[in-house]
Amino acid sequence: MKVAIVYKYGSIGLAREVASFLEDNGVYTDLYHLPVRDLSDYDFIISIGGDGTILQILQSLENPPPIFGINKGRIGILTHAEPDNFRDGLRRILDGDMKVESFMRLDCIINSERTHTALNEIAVLSSEPARLIGMRVLVDGVEIEDLRADGMLFSTPIGSTAYALSTGGPIVDPYLFSILITPIAPFKLGWKPWIVKRDSRISVELYPDRNSLIIADGQKRVEVSPDAKIEIVESEHPARFFEIKNRLKRIAEKLKYIR
């Protein structure tokens, strides 16, 4: 078995401790500091950091191996263990007693080219701070929104507890695979978020007066002109994580830290 250990700044000591534990159990390990390149040859990845560390890892991988997260961040909704109890989870993996779950990601396609993949959200924002951007949003060819706002979020269920949460969007069960559409500070009365089926093809048509900034999971960003053809669809390559028992309960417990 071959495992990649990816750690954030300041976590090298814990990374070496994890590597020592695995090597004592006959597992070959490599240590990487962020940012990382392709890690697809590994049986699984151990992320030492917070949710942001996991998002950075996934930005580098088209078809990622399963991930086990050890929390060295603030909240750690996506992580499995804390620094003082990671051995229990890793023993279960080595014993074959921990299942792997798949969670949808989103692709952003600009002018027929896939440019972004996101676990949490694709954000379509104004390229000029404090200036509204106008857009039409269509789902399978049907217009559902025509508005001006600071931007629009297209989120997965996992991402409903990320940026979308701060815009007043609902918390979606992580196993209810769907796409959440939420405006950011819309110049419109009585707006509501949309939840559409996972295989929807979403199109964004920008007003002609301003460029847009498209950002995946707060990481990769691209500026596009108003005439760009923007589409959001479910990615063919999901993110894979080792299971968390009662994931919904864990999310509820973690969210208490930001109340």
C-alpha angles and dihedrals in degrees: 000000000000122000132186116213112201117189136185125232112295096022102092092111093056091043091057090047091053091046091051091051092050095045090052085058094051098262122138112226139189123194122219133182120212130300100053136185130215112334097170093121093068125094090227142342129237112208117202108194136047134301090289091060091055091048091052091051092050092050087065097050129071095186105018126200117235115292130219113192128208109195118238093146134081105271111359103196090165096046128096106204146017124239092262098052108032093113093070093058095043091051089055091051093049090048091051091244100123121077125217119236128199123219125190124254128195129236123209113210117197118189090344094308123109105235106162139029119192137185094192109024151327109229121202106197140169111269089220116066115237091014121111121236122213123218146157118224120205128186114202088340096311117116111232101165138025110174151120118249143139085269147299131263125213106193141179121226088260088052093052088087092051129059092339091061091062091054093058096261122150125261106248123206104256091230094053094091107209142116121261117209115198130169120223112229095333120202089228138095121241100009120172131192120248128225113198133179119280096247094054118128108222122199127194120202113191125213110250097244104076144029120244131227114216117199130182116209091334089293120083116041133185130180115221134187122244092256093059118121106233123190132173121201139158111278120243088224114064126196113254124212134174109255125273113206109241095359093186091058090049091052091051091050094048093049090060087075092065098046 
